Amino acid sequence: RGCSSDKKELETPSEWPSDTVIDKTGAWVFWLPEGWRQGIRTSAAGKLLKCYFNPEHRRFWHKKDIERLLGMKLAEREPPPVKEEGEEKSARMRYVTDADAIPDWPSKEDDDWLPKDWRVCFRQLPSGLHKVYIPPGQDEGFLYQKAFVPEYLSGAKTTLSLFGNSREMKDICKTASERGTSRVGPEGYTGKKKKKRRTGDIHIVGSEDFAPCDDFQVVALPGAAPAELLETSGEVRSLLKERGFPDPQLLAVFRTSPGGPLQPVADLIGGLYTKLSGTYDGRPCYQYVSLDESGSKLVCRGCYIFWVEDRNCWQIGGMQVEKAGYAVCSEDVGLPEAVTSAWTLLKELPVTGGAALVAAAAAAAGDAGAAES
């Protein structure tokens, strides 16, 4: 694929952004198209981010974006490893866009089972190329298997697979799950029982457990935010529109100068938040949203930005009044991005039995509060 065995000899193209270099040390993704390159971008916070460049030096962050550009699915399974010297090497992944991707006509040894007025072509699958057969006068559909051809010729089979109507595996699983014929649901295997939610200790904390963080920012997008958040926000906004949100409004939460004891909390709540319909205590509220590892699905978390009327403050955390958030600000403004005073962040995440708790703790503005993890 795009990665070659001598990648250590590759030089970073001058057309690439100055914060990005060729990835010479990490393993390149197996699905990278021929001629593409894998890079590493160093963010302002020092975080290393993997990215991909096409031959025209255009940068991409997610596999889904590359598939959309190419108009096809990339491999989902890594090809078999190359065999040792002296053994036959494994064939590389094939694509319908390859110049030599021309299917052979069945040989005469096959008893001329395919009529001469039929067509043979390749169908792109995640695992590679698959030969399909098109009856004469047909431009809408095809036969998926050789065995279907004699059935079609005899009249036993009258239906075709439509070119633009192939079902994804997740849809097949969903149908089987609804019929009760499979233990695989739309999100994957569902045969295992779900673990019960554990309840832990109640932590009572007060304002002394919070500290001001002058560089903590809540910014409405598009606006001045880290490049990785701006890149991700475009894909998130597109996926939200696909779900029926006509004009998604996003906030970016981040620090301009990361580091120090407050960074673990900032990392936990940093990212993108989408505005929810309706209000909470009379003001807008927002929920944390991100992309999954594939970059093709939205992932939401139970972390919110909302106004708490009882304590007269903006809060970032779980949406329960009896619990305080990871970050609070007592400036009374209509929108969280309009805050001009410093937010206060929880100094450290509560730890019980050596494990950091996901939900935390108390009020920094006003009376002490309680949080159950």
C-alpha positions, 0 to 999 in steps of 0.5 A: 500500500502507501507504506514502503519498506524503506519509509525511513528513507522518505523525506517530508515533502516541502508542501506539507504543513510545517507542524507535520513530518513523515512517520518514519517510526510507527507502523503505517495503516494497512489500508492506505492507498498506493502513493499516499503517505502517513504523517505525524502532526505535533499539536501546540500541546505536544500531542502527536496526531496521525494523519494521511496525505494523498499524492497532491499533498492534501491532508486527511485525518480519518479513513472515512474521508479518504473513502469518500474522496475515492468513492469506495471502501478501503480494506477492513482486514489487514492482508496476509503478511509477506512470506519469507524469501524463497516462498511465493509472496502474497498478492497485494490488495486489489482495487477496481481503480487499478489499471490492470483490474480487467476480469478474464473471460471464462476459459473454454475448459469451463464448457462455455457456461457464460453466453457471449452476450453477457458482461463480466466485471469486478465488484469492489469488496473490503477484502478485494475484487469479486467477479460478477456477471451482468446479463445482456441489456442490464445496466442496473444489476448483476449476479453475484456468483457463477452458480446464479448464471445457469439459474438465471438462464433457466428462469429459476432466478429472476432477481438481480443484485442492484449496483447501488443497493448492496447492504452493509453488514451492520444492516444485515445484522440489524435485520437478523437481530429484529427477527430473533435469528441472530445474536449479533445486533446492529452495534455488534455481538450482543450475546454477553450480558451487560455489566451492571453499573457500579456505584461508589463513594460519595465525595463532598468537596468545596470551593477549596478543591477547585483552582482558577485556570486562566487559559481554559477556553470555551469557544463557539465554532467556527472560532479560534481553536486548536487545529485538530478540533477544527478539523474534527468539527467539520466531520461532526457537523456533517454527521449531525446534519445527516441525523436531522440537525439542520444547523448544528452549533458546536463549542470547543473546550480546550486550554491554550497552555496545557500542563500542570496539575489541572491538565488531567481534568482539562483532558477529561472534559476538553473537546467538542460540545453540540447544542441540545434542543431546549434549555436547562434552567432557562439557558442553552445546554450542550453535550460532549460529542466526538468521533469513534476510532473509525471517524465515521460515527458520532460518540456522545458522552454524559458530559454537559455544559449547562447553567445551574440556577441554584448555584448561579454558575455555568458548569461542565460535568454530569447534568445533575444539580446535586452534583458539581462539575469538573469546571465551573464559572459563576459569571452570569452571562447568557452563553458559556462562550461569552464568559470573560472571567476565569473558569475554576477546575477541580484540582484532582480527580477523585480516586477510590481503590486506585482507580480514577472515577469518571464522575466527580464532585462538588460546587466551587461557586457557593456552598459545598456539593456532593457527587456520587461516582 
